[in-house]
Amino acid sequence: MAEIHILDNSTIDKIAAGEVVERPASVVKELVENAMDAGARAITVEIKEGGIEFIRVTDDGSGIEKAHVKNAFLRHATSKINTVSDLMSLQSMGFRGEALSSIAAVAKVELVTKTKDALTGIRCCLEGAKETEFEEVGAPDGTTLIVRNLFFNTPARRKFLKTAMTEGSYITDLLEHMALSRPEISFKYVINGQTKFFTNGDGDLKAIIYRIFGRDIANEMIPFQVVDEDIVLEGFLGKPVLNRANRNFENYFVNRRYIKSKVISKAIEEGYASYMMQHRYPFCVLHITIPPESVDVNVHPTKMEVRFANQNTLFKLIAENISDFLAQQEMIPQATLGSEKKSEKKEKGAPKTEAPEPFEKERKLLREESGYNSGRNGSSAYDNSAKSSFAPKDSSANNSFSKDSFFVDNRITQTVKSSYSSAGTLPPPNRTGLYHETARGPAGNKIIGREPAP
C-alpha cells in the first residue's frame, strides 16, 4: 500500500503555480491586476521574447511597506480580504493571495517598491521562491516587478510554451482588454523596446477603441447606456456592418473585470439576431455593473469565469435592450463613390513633404550659374541653345585637360563648363540633372566623366 505523506513546500508551490501561471500572459494579468488594486493611475508593461525571458510591470500605486514585502510572497497572503464574508462583496481584482508566491516559485523575480511616506524603497530578489537579496534602494513611489526566465526550474512546463511571437500576441490581446476595462488608467505597452500602444487614462472609452482598433471601427460604434434598477449597461455597440467570423470581438466586462461568459455572449448575439447572418458575430465593448453580491468570482484560479445569481434576468435584460436599441438606429450605410473616397483621403491626409535629393544644393547652384533655372516653367536660353548645338564648334580650343577638368560628384567642373560657355552653348542636363557615362570636350575629344543626356 502506498504511504500517505505531506508534500514539501517547494512541490506545493509548483503545483499551485500550475493553476495560476499557465503562460506569460497569466503573469502579466496577475501583476496588472495587483497594480490596479494598488490605486495606480499609470501602468507600464514591458516584455521581451514574448514574456518568456523578461516581463516588467511598473505602476505609480501605493507601494508596499517594508515590513510587508516578505509577506507578499507567502502563499495565501493578501491585503484584499480579511474574512470569508468579504468574498460576497468584492471590490478588488484579486483576492486569492496566490499570484506573487506562484510566480516566484517558477521564475526569477525582482521587486522594487516604495510608499509615499517612506524615504527609500525596498528591493527584494527571489529565485524559485528563495530569497537572494533584500536591501534599501532609491526608488520612485509605486512598485516595479520584474520577472525573468519564466519556468527556468520546470523545463517540462517551459517546453509546452509556444513561440515568442505567439505568447506575445496573447499578452497584447490581454492588455487591450485591460485598457478597455479601465479607461481612467493610463496604459503603456512596450514589446522588445518598441511601444505597441499607449492610452491617456482620461476616461474616454471611445478614444481607446480608436487607438486599439483604428478609425474605421471607431466610426461605426454607437454609444449605448441602459440603467435598470441596480444593473447598468454602458459602452459602445458596433453597427451590424462590423460583423466578424468569431466571438473574439465581443468585449464585455463585469464590474470592470475582464471575463468570459457564455451567458453574456449568447445574450449579446440574441440582441443582434435580427441583423446578423448565421455564423457571424457582433463587435461591441460593453461594461456591465451589477451588485457584487450577485456575482461569484471565486470560480477559477485565473478569475476569468464567474457565476451570476440571476443569470436569466441578466440574459433577458441584455438581449432585449440591445435589440430595442438597434431597432431605433439608422442601419442603412451611406453610399460613397470611389472618386469621392479618394478626394476625402487627399483632403484628410497630411501634406507630404518630399525629402531632399542628394547633392540638391550643388545641382541648384549649377542651374543658377548656367541660367537653366529660369526655364523650369517654360523655355530658356539654355534649352534653345541646346537645340542648335550639342557640342561647341570651336576647334581651336585647347584639347589638353588638366586634373581640374575631371568631373566632381558626377557633374562637370567649372573648367569644362567655362569652356562650353565660351563657345556660346552648354550641355543640357537630363530629367534628373545627372549625366550619362561619358562626355566630350570643346573640340569633341572624349574625357573622363559623363555625357549629357540628349
SVG drawing of the C-alpha trace seen along z (x, -y; Angstrom):
<svg xmlns="http://www.w3.org/2000/svg" viewBox="-37 -83 84 85">
<polyline fill="none" stroke="black" stroke-width="0.4" points="0.0,0.0 1.3,-3.5 2.3,-5.6 0.5,-8.9 2.8,-11.8 2.8,-15.6 4.4,-17.3 7.3,-19.7 6.8,-23.4 8.7,-23.6 6.4,-20.9 3.3,-22.6 4.3,-26.0 5.0,-24.5 1.6,-22.7 -0.1,-25.9 1.8,-27.8 0.5,-25.4 -3.1,-26.6 -2.3,-30.3 0.6,-30.7 -0.2,-28.9 1.9,-31.2 3.5,-34.6 0.1,-36.3 -1.1,-34.8 1.9,-36.5 1.1,-39.9 -2.6,-39.6 -1.9,-39.0 0.7,-41.8 -1.5,-44.3 -4.5,-43.5 -2.3,-44.0 -1.3,-47.4 -5.0,-48.3 -5.8,-47.3 -2.9,-49.5 -4.7,-52.5 -2.3,-53.1 -3.2,-55.8 -0.4,-54.8 0.8,-51.2 3.6,-50.3 4.1,-46.8 7.3,-45.8 8.1,-42.3 10.9,-40.7 10.9,-37.4 7.1,-37.0 7.4,-37.5 9.3,-34.2 12.6,-35.9 11.6,-39.2 8.4,-40.9 8.4,-44.3 5.3,-45.9 5.6,-49.4 2.9,-51.4 2.5,-54.5 0.3,-53.0 0.5,-53.0 3.5,-50.6 4.3,-48.0 5.6,-48.8 9.0,-47.4 7.5,-45.2 5.1,-43.6 7.3,-42.9 8.4,-39.4 4.8,-38.5 3.7,-39.4 5.5,-36.3 3.9,-33.9 1.0,-31.6 -2.5,-32.9 -1.2,-36.3 -3.3,-39.2 -4.5,-42.7 -7.8,-42.4 -9.9,-40.4 -10.0,-39.5 -12.8,-37.0 -15.0,-34.8 -17.8,-37.3 -15.7,-39.7 -15.9,-37.3 -19.6,-38.3 -18.8,-42.0 -15.5,-42.0 -14.4,-45.4 -10.9,-44.4 -9.5,-42.5 -7.5,-40.0 -8.3,-38.3 -6.7,-34.8 -3.2,-35.7 -1.6,-33.2 -0.2,-35.4 3.2,-36.5 4.0,-33.2 3.1,-31.2 5.1,-33.5 8.2,-33.4 8.1,-29.6 8.7,-29.2 10.7,-32.4 13.4,-34.8 11.6,-37.8 12.8,-41.2 10.6,-43.6 11.3,-47.3 8.7,-49.2 8.2,-52.5 5.4,-54.1 4.7,-57.8 5.7,-58.3 9.0,-56.2 12.3,-57.9 13.8,-55.0 12.4,-52.0 12.9,-48.3 14.5,-45.8 13.8,-42.1 15.0,-39.4 13.9,-35.7 14.8,-32.7 12.4,-29.7 10.7,-31.2 14.1,-31.5 15.1,-35.0 18.5,-36.0 18.6,-39.8 16.8,-42.3 18.0,-45.9 17.1,-49.5 17.4,-51.5 16.3,-54.8 13.1,-54.4 10.0,-56.4 6.6,-56.0 4.9,-52.8 6.0,-49.3 8.1,-47.7 8.1,-43.9 10.5,-42.2 10.0,-38.5 12.9,-36.8 13.4,-33.4 9.9,-32.0 9.7,-28.3 13.5,-28.1 13.2,-25.4 10.3,-23.5 11.6,-22.6 8.6,-20.4 6.3,-23.4 8.6,-25.6 8.7,-23.1 5.0,-23.4 5.1,-27.2 4.5,-28.4 6.8,-30.7 7.8,-34.1 5.6,-35.8 2.5,-33.7 3.0,-34.2 3.5,-37.9 0.2,-38.1 -1.6,-36.6 -0.2,-39.4 -1.2,-42.0 -4.8,-40.7 -4.9,-40.7 -3.6,-44.3 -6.0,-45.6 -8.9,-44.2 -7.3,-45.6 -7.1,-49.0 -10.8,-48.8 -11.9,-47.7 -10.3,-50.7 -10.3,-53.9 -9.3,-56.0 -5.9,-54.3 -3.1,-55.1 -1.6,-52.0 1.7,-51.8 2.7,-48.6 6.3,-48.0 7.5,-45.0 11.2,-44.5 11.9,-48.2 9.1,-49.4 5.8,-50.9 2.9,-48.9 0.1,-51.2 -0.5,-53.9 -3.7,-55.2 -4.1,-58.6 -6.1,-57.5 -8.7,-60.3 -11.7,-58.0 -12.6,-58.3 -13.6,-54.8 -14.1,-55.8 -10.6,-57.2 -9.2,-53.8 -11.3,-52.0 -9.8,-54.3 -6.3,-53.7 -6.6,-49.9 -8.9,-49.1 -8.5,-52.1 -10.6,-54.9 -12.8,-52.8 -14.0,-50.7 -14.4,-53.7 -16.6,-55.5 -19.0,-52.6 -19.5,-52.3 -22.7,-53.7 -22.8,-54.8 -25.1,-52.7 -26.4,-53.0 -29.2,-51.4 -30.0,-51.7 -32.4,-49.1 -32.6,-49.3 -29.3,-48.1 -27.9,-46.9 -26.1,-49.3 -25.2,-48.5 -23.0,-51.1 -20.4,-51.2 -20.4,-51.1 -22.3,-48.7 -20.9,-48.2 -23.2,-48.5 -24.1,-45.2 -21.7,-46.0 -18.9,-45.3 -19.8,-41.6 -17.0,-39.2 -16.4,-35.5 -15.7,-34.7 -16.5,-35.9 -13.1,-37.5 -14.5,-41.0 -17.3,-40.6 -15.7,-42.6 -17.6,-42.7 -16.6,-43.4 -18.4,-42.7 -17.7,-45.3 -14.6,-46.4 -13.3,-42.8 -12.4,-41.2 -14.1,-37.8 -15.5,-35.2 -19.2,-34.2 -21.4,-32.1 -24.5,-33.7 -23.4,-37.3 -22.1,-36.2 -25.3,-34.5 -27.4,-37.5 -25.4,-39.9 -25.8,-37.6 -29.5,-37.3 -29.8,-41.1 -28.1,-41.2 -30.0,-38.2 -32.3,-40.2 -29.3,-42.0 -26.7,-39.1 -26.4,-36.2 -25.7,-32.8 -22.1,-32.2 -21.4,-36.0 -20.8,-37.7 -21.2,-41.4 -18.5,-43.8 -19.1,-45.5 -17.5,-47.0 -19.9,-46.6 -19.5,-47.4 -21.9,-45.6 -22.2,-46.9 -24.1,-44.7 -24.1,-44.4 -21.1,-42.4 -23.2,-40.0 -25.0,-39.0 -21.8,-37.6 -19.4,-34.9 -15.8,-35.5 -14.3,-32.7 -14.9,-30.0 -11.5,-29.5 -8.0,-30.5 -7.5,-32.7 -10.7,-34.6 -11.8,-34.5 -15.1,-32.8 -17.9,-34.0 -21.3,-32.8 -24.4,-35.0 -27.1,-34.7 -29.8,-35.8 -28.4,-34.9 -31.8,-34.5 -32.8,-38.1 -29.4,-39.3 -29.7,-37.5 -33.1,-38.9 -32.1,-42.4 -29.0,-42.4 -30.8,-40.8 -33.9,-42.9 -32.2,-46.3 -29.7,-45.7 -32.4,-44.6 -34.6,-47.6 -31.6,-50.0 -30.6,-48.7 -34.2,-48.9 -34.0,-52.7 -30.8,-53.2 -30.5,-54.1 -28.8,-51.0 -28.6,-52.0 -25.0,-52.7 -24.1,-55.9 -23.1,-55.2 -19.9,-56.9 -18.4,-56.9 -14.9,-55.8 -13.8,-59.2 -15.3,-60.9 -13.4,-58.5 -10.2,-59.3 -10.8,-63.1 -11.7,-62.7 -8.4,-60.8 -6.5,-63.6 -8.2,-66.3 -7.8,-64.5 -4.2,-63.3 -1.4,-65.4 0.6,-67.2 3.5,-65.2 6.9,-66.7 9.5,-65.1 12.9,-64.5 15.7,-66.5 17.7,-64.5 21.4,-64.1 23.5,-66.9 20.5,-69.1 22.4,-72.3 25.1,-71.5 22.6,-70.9 20.7,-74.1 23.9,-76.1 24.8,-74.6 21.4,-75.6 21.6,-79.1 25.1,-79.7 24.1,-78.3 20.8,-80.2 18.8,-77.0 16.9,-77.7 14.7,-80.3 13.3,-77.8 11.6,-75.4 8.2,-76.6 8.9,-77.5 11.6,-77.7 15.0,-79.0 18.1,-80.2 19.8,-77.1 17.3,-74.9 17.2,-77.0 21.0,-76.8 20.9,-73.1 18.6,-72.7 21.1,-74.1 24.3,-72.6 25.1,-69.8 28.9,-70.5 30.8,-73.6 32.2,-74.1 35.4,-75.9 38.3,-73.5 40.9,-75.9 40.2,-75.3 42.9,-73.6 42.4,-69.8 44.6,-69.1 42.7,-68.8 44.2,-69.3 43.4,-67.5 40.7,-70.1 38.9,-69.2 37.6,-65.9 34.1,-65.7 33.4,-66.2 30.4,-64.3 29.3,-63.2 28.9,-66.8 31.1,-68.8 33.6,-71.1 33.9,-74.8 36.8,-74.4 34.8,-72.3 31.7,-74.5 33.6,-77.7 34.9,-76.0 31.4,-75.4 30.3,-78.8 33.0,-80.4 31.5,-78.6 28.1,-80.0 26.4,-76.8 26.1,-74.4 25.2,-70.7 21.6,-70.3 21.0,-68.0 18.6,-65.2 15.4,-64.8 17.3,-64.1 20.0,-66.6 22.6,-63.9 24.8,-62.9 25.5,-59.7 28.7,-57.6 31.0,-59.8 31.3,-63.4 33.2,-65.2 35.4,-68.3 35.1,-71.5 37.0,-70.0 35.0,-66.8 37.6,-64.7 36.4,-62.1 37.1,-62.9 36.5,-61.1 33.1,-61.9 29.5,-61.6 27.9,-62.6 24.8,-64.8 21.5,-63.2 20.1,-64.0"/>
</svg>
